[in-house]
Every structure is written in structure tokens, then in C-alpha cells.
Amino acid sequence: MPSSAASDYIGRFAPSPTGPLHAGSLVAALASWLDAQAHGGQWLVRIEDVDTPRCVPGATELILQQLAQCGLHSDGPVLRQSERSGHYQAALNALIAQGLAYPCGCSRKDIEATQSQQPARHTAAVYPGTCRPSPYGPGLQGKATRAWRLNIQTVREQKGLPAMTEWHDAQLGQQQQNVAQEVGDFVLLRADGLWAYQLAVVVDDALQGITHVVRGADLCDNTARQMLLQQALGLPTPQYRHTPLVLAADGEKLSKQNGAQALDLSHPLSALNAAAAHLGLSAQSGTVQQALANWTAQWSTH
Ligand SMILES: [Zn+2]
């Protein structure tokens, strides 16, 4: 295990325990681990279980066991987001105190009714700012609070941010998104009382001192929202690298939802070789430890 003194790099792998690891999630795990090793850094595992209805009992233990079989061990305690509500509440309180978050009384139907056309597949309707407080909008107008949202317009004004959020992705190159236009004021605390993924990730990345986020390309379009939240909360922005997705036979993203097979780890090196091949690394034989060491060397010159 590398010495934490070797570098300031802190990376992480942050699976949701909605099932065991599949081929796609192993790619993300291996890429984030290799990037940390190649930088002489630390690698932390964080269980993203804020969306409790989607979590499967026992999946966390299974994922940790699968990682261990692949020789991937967290360099610190495994953090579980379900135990961290106090941190998320503190962040929301800070945003409210700065006038950067506001209550929303809209149901999903209310928001869909404001759309001139159906949102594209896999995308949510853009929130039109119905409940944004004056002088920008009418506010709740007597509706009960259902959710809390980030006031992007006020964040931009207070922090002097341009409309376009831009960043350099270590894999994908220059990226940009106009969050206000493409997403709208997004949710921080959901109507069902659960913390939104974006808020939990931003708070934990900062509290864990994460410097480098290496994750699957399916999460790329969360980056601009997370950067806006970092800026709203006065938190640093990590470097981002989004790795190519493993696609299912139908060309869709491989996921637990479309029946991705759980990894067969009777031969961990075979599973690791498949993940490494997807990352453009050469096939290895021998032990898992030797393979990981060779891939780390390859990753450094990648
Ligand atoms: Zn609303």
C-alpha cells in the first residue's frame, strides 16, 4: 500500500449498492485505483447509499468483498453516505443562510406541465424556476415545501460565475455546460426527504479531501452541477477524468438495471484483464498483485 506522504493525491471509488459490481463498475474501480497508484496517492472507497429505496441489502458487503478479491483495498475507512445526513444538512443550511437555496412546492407533474415538449429519453425536465423567490419569481405562493433547490442565478451573481461552466476532463478534454439552461435549479433535498446525489457527492468529496475524481463517463454530465455547488459552498474543485463506458449488447449503458451480469470472480484476474483491456492496458498473467503493479506502470505512461 502506498505511503500517504508520497503525494497530495486522494482519489475515490464511489459505488451505489444497488447490486454487486458488474463489468462496467469494475472498469471505474480499476481506473480510479490505478490513477491513484500512478500518482503515489491514496484511494478511498465511499458507498453512495443516499437513495435508500434503490439500495439492495447486502450489496455493500458484496461490493467490498469483490474489490478485495481484485486486490483493491481502500486506504482509509469505508464511508457510507447514509450515515452522513448531518453533513448534508449543514451544507444545505449554509446555502440557505447565503440565500443560495430555496424551497420548491412543485410536483413532477407541475414541472412537466411547464414543458413545451417531452424531455429527451434519460433526461429530466428542465426546472423552469417556478418557485424561485422574488425578485426573480413568485416564490412558493402558499404551496407547501416539497424539495429544496439551488438558486443558480444567485450563485452566479454572488460568486461572479459565467453562464457556462467549463472544465478540462483528463480523458475527454474540454467540457462545458450551461446548467441553468440545460438542467435548471436542481434539487438538493428531495421531496421524499432524501438527500440529492449532487449535494452528497460534493460534500463528501470535499470532506474527504478528494483531489481527483475518476469515474465512468455516464456521470460526466453531473460535473457542471457539482462544480456549481462547490463554488456555492466555497469548496475546491477536484480534477475530473471520465472513463469510457462498457456498453451492453444493445448499445445501452451496462447497468444493474438492464440486467448486467454480476462479475464472475472465480478467476479475479480474468475479470481484471477484461476491465484493463477496456482501459487500453495489456493482458497480464501471474498473480493479481503482479498484474496490478504492471498496469500501474502502464497507466503512468498512458
Ligand atoms: Zn417549484
Boltz pocket constraint, residues with backbone or C-beta under 6 A from the ligand:
constraints:
  - pocket:
      binder: B
      contacts: [[A, 103], [A, 104], [A, 105], [A, 106], [A, 129], [A, 130], [A, 131], [A, 132]]
      max_distance: 6.0
